[in-house]
Amino acid sequence: MPELVDVIFLDIDGVLLPFGGIRDNYSKDSLSFTEGCIFPDCTMDALTTLLQRIYNISLDIAPSITKNKALCKPTIQGNPVVVLSSSWRARSEFIQDILASIRAYVGAKGLEDASTLQIWENHLESFFDITDPHFHVTRHDEIYKWVKENTTREGKQISQYSKDAARKYVVRSWIALDDEDLVNVEGIVSQDAMGHAVQTKSSVGLTLHDVDVGVHLVKKQMQDFHGIST
């Protein structure tokens, strides 16, 4: 049976790595880094929190007619996976820099909180996938190309950066973390993107407020996918 996944498209610059006016938003002492990680702790902490909160989403499906009463009210749980959508995806050495930073962060934080290691364990050696590294247009179109190719049929990981090329999955929900505007693109408003885009501030990066927005969007999509009324 295909695995249900909740996709997080991850940009780097302006999301994990703030730029431009960063000193106006963080004091010198408040912007800390874990040794070996090129991203500040604040954005890595926020991304870790997002993964944890999506994983912890728990939805009950209304009872259905079944002979097995134990299955009358199954519980649906979140299953977050990360797809790299940043321009960093175009260079294999950049991808390895990101993964090395994640491992350094998780290695340090995991000593303090075992849940950090658990939530990141499937992304320490590779991403779930990356958007097409040879397709460079607007970020909106790059992401929607991946979405179209992976939601119109049962998806299969085919990227060389994916951990299991034969793994079968179905995209249940997706959100995009990006400092680019994915809703207003070249004078056109993408109504669909409103339900998926989490726009960060470039000089701040991912925040807990952004996490709240992302969790809300994922939960809504999960409810729609499983036909759960709110």
Phi and psi in degrees as a GROMACS rama.xvg file:
@    title "Ramachandran Plot"
@    xaxis  label "Phi"
@    yaxis  label "Psi"
@TYPE xy
-60.5742  147.115  PRO-2
-82.2524  134.014  GLU-3
-83.8271  128.791  LEU-4
-125.871  149.083  VAL-5
-113.409  102.29  ASP-6
-82.0005  135.179  VAL-7
-115.777  109.875  ILE-8
-78.8411  125.751  PHE-9
-113.781  117.568  LEU-10
-88.1774  161.336  ASP-11
-108.283  -65.1152  ILE-12
-65.1689  122.891  ASP-13
88.9773  -5.67375  GLY-14
-119.553  -68.9901  VAL-15
-85.5716  -27.7181  LEU-16
-122.087  93.9089  LEU-17
-62.7852  151.362  PRO-18
-152.242  155.381  PHE-19
72.7927  100.26  GLY-20
75.9932  18.1174  GLY-21
-61.8096  -32.4859  ILE-22
-67.7424  -20.7211  ARG-23
-78.0674  -17.8574  ASP-24
-107.764  -19.0518  ASN-25
-133.512  138.226  TYR-26
-78.587  162.03  SER-27
-57.7327  -38.8035  LYS-28
-78.8002  -24.271  ASP-29
-84.1158  -16.6247  SER-30
-96.4998  92.0014  LEU-31
-102.847  154.738  SER-32
-129.17  141.149  PHE-33
-79.2884  137.429  THR-34
-55.678  128.322  GLU-35
90.8782  -4.75506  GLY-36
-112.121  127.448  CYS-37
-85.055  -4.22163  ILE-38
-105.264  142.684  PHE-39
-65.7394  151.076  PRO-40
-58.0657  -34.6002  ASP-41
-62.0728  -40.8853  CYS-42
-78.7248  -34.9587  THR-43
-66.8684  -38.5757  MET-44
-62.3356  -41.4059  ASP-45
-65.1809  -43.5923  ALA-46
-65.3228  -39.5832  LEU-47
-62.112  -42.1608  THR-48
-62.4557  -40.4212  THR-49
-61.7067  -47.1824  LEU-50
-58.6975  -45.4736  LEU-51
-63.8704  -43.1906  GLN-52
-70.3321  -35.8413  ARG-53
-68.1129  -41.9943  ILE-54
-59.2266  -34.8106  TYR-55
-85.2991  -2.68755  ASN-56
-60.9948  129.395  ILE-57
-132.993  118.566  SER-58
-121.535  136.072  LEU-59
-99.0558  128.239  ASP-60
-84.4507  138.092  ILE-61
-57.4597  145.548  ALA-62
-54.6028  139.425  PRO-63
-122.575  167.844  SER-64
-75.0197  115.484  ILE-65
-154.416  150.748  THR-66
-76.0861  -24.0033  LYS-67
-94.3874  99.4372  ASN-68
-62.8248  -24.0506  LYS-69
-68.7285  -18.2995  ALA-70
-104.188  10.9784  LEU-71
-65.5849  -30.2999  CYS-72
-134.941  70.1911  LYS-73
-66.8196  153.342  PRO-74
-106.804  132.197  THR-75
-100.105  131.923  ILE-76
-118.454  149.296  GLN-77
-67.8442  154.123  GLY-78
-143.137  77.3401  ASN-79
-72.6533  137.543  PRO-80
-134.752  150.884  VAL-81
-109.32  126.93  VAL-82
-112.08  121.293  VAL-83
-75.239  119.338  LEU-84
-114.126  -1.28181  SER-85
-68.105  157.907  SER-86
-63.4038  -15.4736  SER-87
-61.2995  -19.0593  TRP-88
-65.5624  -17.7276  ARG-89
-75.3109  -15.1262  ALA-90
-123.3  122.551  ARG-91
-61.0698  -34.7771  SER-92
-68.7138  -30.7301  GLU-93
-69.2076  -39.2999  PHE-94
-61.4618  -42.3641  ILE-95
-66.5922  -33.1165  GLN-96
-62.7135  -41.7301  ASP-97
-63.9103  -47.8686  ILE-98
-64.8509  -37.8612  LEU-99
-63.806  -38.4065  ALA-100
-66.2209  -41.7197  SER-101
-60.858  -44.442  ILE-102
-63.1466  -39.4523  ARG-103
-64.8764  -44.4499  ALA-104
-62.7015  -48.8438  TYR-105
-65.6351  -37.5684  VAL-106
-61.2879  -38.5979  GLY-107
-78.3237  -48.0398  ALA-108
-70.2116  -29.8275  LYS-109
-64.8313  -24.0701  GLY-110
-69.6801  -26.8396  LEU-111
-92.8898  -32.8536  GLU-112
-143.544  108.54  ASP-113
-62.3922  -24.5247  ALA-114
-66.5274  -27.0717  SER-115
-63.242  -44.3219  THR-116
-64.4507  -41.025  LEU-117
-63.161  -43.5957  GLN-118
-73.8967  -23.5042  ILE-119
-100.747  -4.68054  TRP-120
-58.3762  -28.7416  GLU-121
-86.4528  -0.0681538  ASN-122
-125.459  21.0715  HIS-123
-84.6406  -27.0966  LEU-124
-110.245  -21.7849  GLU-125
-162.323  161.1  SER-126
-83.8133  161.419  PHE-127
-57.1989  -40.5808  PHE-128
-168.994  175.944  ASP-129
-130.485  153.702  ILE-130
-70.6285  161.198  THR-131
-51.2826  114.63  ASP-132
-72.4218  -7.91239  PRO-133
-107.066  1.41682  HIS-134
-111.575  106.054  PHE-135
-124.803  101.34  HIS-136
-132.786  -131.026  VAL-137
-80.1491  152.395  THR-138
-59.7336  -36.903  ARG-139
-54.9027  -49.8726  HIS-140
-71.608  -33.1707  ASP-141
-63.1896  -43.5595  GLU-142
-69.8796  -44.5807  ILE-143
-67.2984  -25.713  TYR-144
-62.2369  -46.3195  LYS-145
-64.0407  -44.9384  TRP-146
-59.3007  -46.7868  VAL-147
-61.4878  -42.2694  LYS-148
-72.1453  -19.6112  GLU-149
-115.578  0.198902  ASN-150
-120.126  -11.0253  THR-151
-83.8318  -8.02302  THR-152
-155.088  176.077  ARG-153
-66.2454  119.709  GLU-154
-76.8276  150.915  GLY-155
-134.53  134.038  LYS-156
-69.9398  121.52  GLN-157
-121.828  -5.82567  ILE-158
-70.6549  143.609  SER-159
-66.6255  -15.5887  GLN-160
-92.2274  -3.1302  TYR-161
-80.246  149.216  SER-162
-73.2222  -33.7252  LYS-163
-138.391  102.237  ASP-164
-66.1646  -18.3867  ALA-165
-103.097  2.06755  ALA-166
-68.6704  129.771  ARG-167
-96.944  141.895  LYS-168
-154.145  162.507  TYR-169
-127.854  127.882  VAL-170
-76.2065  114.773  VAL-171
-90.0867  -37.0396  ARG-172
-153.08  160.295  SER-173
-153.991  145.806  TRP-174
-133.836  156.706  ILE-175
-123.095  119.867  ALA-176
-93.0839  113.938  LEU-177
-157.805  146.725  ASP-178
-86.2391  -9.57062  ASP-179
-80.6537  150.57  GLU-180
-78.2112  111.006  ASP-181
-92.8537  -4.42323  LEU-182
-94.6249  -47.7017  VAL-183
-100.81  102.591  ASN-184
-122.669  113.233  VAL-185
50.9063  46.0838  GLU-186
81.25  2.54665  GLY-187
-117.334  135.47  ILE-188
-92.2847  121.8  VAL-189
-92.1068  99.6415  SER-190
-61.3451  -40.8144  GLN-191
-62.7189  -37.8663  ASP-192
-63.5953  -21.5703  ALA-193
-59.0014  -29.8662  MET-194
-89.2797  6.13783  GLY-195
-134.029  -23.4845  HIS-196
-83.8389  132.948  ALA-197
-122.181  99.0358  VAL-198
-89.8211  125.833  GLN-199
-96.5251  167.331  THR-200
-93.8725  124.486  LYS-201
-53.367  -41.6047  SER-202
-81.3715  -3.52702  SER-203
-114.876  -41.9777  VAL-204
84.1037  -170.955  GLY-205
-64.7434  132.013  LEU-206
-123.399  171.372  THR-207
-67.4898  -27.4911  LEU-208
-64.6682  -43.0174  HIS-209
-61.1598  -37.9378  ASP-210
-60.0383  -44.6512  VAL-211
-58.0034  -44.1216  ASP-212
-62.1861  -47.0642  VAL-213
-61.694  -43.6881  GLY-214
-62.9364  -41.5301  VAL-215
-59.8108  -45.1004  HIS-216
-65.7546  -42.184  LEU-217
-64.4106  -45.3399  VAL-218
-61.1297  -41.4464  LYS-219
-62.1866  -42.6634  LYS-220
-67.5002  -37.7565  GLN-221
-62.9593  -41.6547  MET-222
-63.3814  -42.4332  GLN-223
-65.2063  -41.7954  ASP-224
-61.5986  -40.9718  PHE-225
-93.5688  3.13143  HIS-226
68.3444  36.1733  GLY-227
-96.9741  120.156  ILE-228
-80.8819  148.762  SER-229
